Amino acid sequence: MVLFALTKNGFVEMLDLARGGKAAIWINRGLMDESAIQRLRAEGFDLTDFVHWIDPLDESAVDEAVETVKEHHPGQVLYIERVK
């Protein structure tokens, strides 16, 4: 399972889903600072921070980012935070 969070609220919700599981989490750039990311990785989370910020309201940009996530996790279930 792969979780893709675009906002801080979405990340908090997805972190609860991932806790104790084998989910990979992808987060939008700027949701967390590097030290927080490193702490979560040290706790065992598979966490990837996008290299650039994705506007959560830009459906085209989100779709493009989703394709990147899919390339790294082929065949896995992907949960995407959508902001309307």
C-alpha positions, -999 to 999 in steps of 0.1 A, spaced: 0 0 0 12 35 -9 -1 67 6 3 101 -10 -3 132 11 -5 167 -3 -14 187 29 -4 186 65 -39 174 76 -38 147 50 -4 136 61 -15 133 98 -44 111 87 -23 89 65 4 86 92 -22 70 114 -30 45 86 6 37 80 15 32 117 22 -4 123 19 -14 86 41 -17 56 28 13 38 51 37 19 42 73 23 49 101 -2 45 137 9 43 170 -8 74 192 -5 75 214 25 51 194 47 79 185 71 114 196 77 143 173 72 148 164 109 111 154 112 114 132 81 146 116 95 129 109 128 100 91 111 124 71 90 142 61 121 109 49 135 106 26 105 84 46 81 92 44 44 88 81 37 96 99 4 95 137 2 88 151 -33 116 173 -47 92 201 -55 59 214 -42 27 203 -59 -3 225 -58 -30 203 -42 -57 222 -63 -39 216 -96 -54 183 -108 -29 181 -137 1 185 -114 -13 160 -89 -20 135 -117 16 139 -129 29 133 -94 7 102 -90 23 88 -122 57 93 -106 46 75 -74 32 46 -95 65 42 -114 82 36 -80 55 13 -67 41 -7 -96 11 -28 -89 5 -15 -54 -27 0 -41 -23 38 -40 -43 61 -18 -42 97 -29 -53 128 -9 -75 149 -31 -82 185 -22 -113 202 -37 
